Amino acid sequence: MPNVQRTLSPIDGHLVAERSLASDQEIASALVRAEGAQALWKHESLGQRIAVCRRFAEIMKVQREELGQEITLQMGRPSRYAAGEIDGLVDRAATMCDLAETQLADVVLPPKTGFIRSIRREPVGVVFAIVPWNYPYLTAVNTVIPALVAGNSVILKHSPQTPLCAERIHEVLVDAGLPEGIFQFLHLSDNSAEALVRNPAIDFVSFTGSVGVGRKVEQAAAGRFIGLGLELGGKDAAYVRADADVAFAVENIVDGICFNSGQSCCAVERVYVHTDVYDEFVAEAASLASRYVLGDPRDPATTLGPVVSARSAAFIRSQVAEAIAAGARPLVDETLFPTSAPGSLYVAPQLLVDVDHSMSLMRDETFGPVAGIMRVPSDEEALALINDSEFGLTASVWTSDLAAAQRLGDRAEVGTWFMNRCDYLDPLLAWTGVKNSGHGCTLSEFGFDQLTRPKSFHFRTHP
């Protein structure tokens, strides 16, 4: 059935949803609706647009438990954590609505005799958002809410792994009072999505996903002179200095490696530890990772669920096997995790030492509950290794020395530099990356920049 999209749960392979892919005529009709509705929506008051988006967040909060259960079934996150994503959505939506009240207001310039001058942020038009399965609501809200508040219309293509999330967002936005046509979702084939990027009705494309697909999006948009927001992943590093609180660093870094089965763009995938605390860190991290509970994510006791697909599981295991063959030493006894048999989507957590940057494990995005740990003699060596990557989304330093953290951060080639935390997104801060982690920016006051264009008003009042 080439025109049907089937979603199989990584829990046990059962069918979660089956949806028809949009036809060319359905896509064309959606574009007509989006353009027509946006022409009216942009003239709604900013206060009205914000009110709709605030109601959306309130309704989502009420439905958090039900939505969390659906997340678990679709992509396998343990049920004890899944509903927390809705809390994050509510926080981000509220933050962007708060910021919009000032950031989208007209900029009135200082008086000049005989002139009135101002700058208005105009919506770009129709926004096409392509979002992934790993954080199906958070990655969507980053674009959808600021786009709607700014006066754009949105067409959402969600991952075929999490189609119910697109449908729920639409349902709740309608319940919140959003006019018809302003937000639509389409279940699309890859070819149809690529054609939509090329379509002249699309004014901005937001994509979160792999570097390879990001390049295809960029190529499809070439010559159209439209904006692109590309968040393309990372190989995020943590550096534990000699003055770190080791127990605190272990607790947070191992969580940054394993949370969501490591399936996060900003998950910790490389760890560099100063030689003075290396042995202590390695012993405690291995002990903590060994205590995770790998199993059915519907079980409240489970702390680590399956990865999303057999292909993903095979890649993670191949990286680990390649590293071991090259001399790396695994710290976690995988026999402690009987569900993690070869071919299973249930991948055991693993930490490896005696690794180096010749190994794929330390270079290429893993997207699993696995990381390599290297001993380093100095800040300079750690910084050089952090920057020795084609990615640059986030990195963290674990230290009691604020000045040292700032000094290293000034030279770190990343979009976000953390001190004593990791794998986190603060909606008041700009979410952006460098190098192959993409370009563009979501959230914070800068998150409206790519979804609006400045329009200047220059009036002479005395001819």
Buried (B, 14 or more C-beta within 10 A) or exposed (E): EEEEBEBBBBBEEEEBBEBEBBEEEBBEEBBEBBBEBBEEBBEBEBEEBBBBBBBBBBBBBEBBEEBBBBBBBBBBBBBBBBBEBBEBBBBBBBBBBBBBEEBBEEEEEEEEEEEEBEBBBBBBBBBBBBBBBBBBBBBBBBBBBBBBBBBBBBBBBBBBBBBBBBBBBBEBBBEBEBBEBBBBBBBBBEEBBBBBBEBEBBBBBBBBBBBEBBEBBBEBBEEBEBBBBBBBBBBBBBBBBBEBBBEEBBBBBBBBBBBBBBBBBBBBBBBBBBEBBBEBBBEBBBEBBBEBEBBBBBEEEBBBBBBBBBEBBBBBBEBBEEBBEBEBEBBBEBEBBEBBEEEBBBBBBBBBBBBBBEBBBBBBBBBBBBBBBBBBEEBEBBBEBBBBBEBBBBBBBBBEBEEBBEEBBEEBBBBBBBBBEBBBBBBEBBBBBBBBBBBBBBBBBBBBBBBBBEEEEEEEEEE
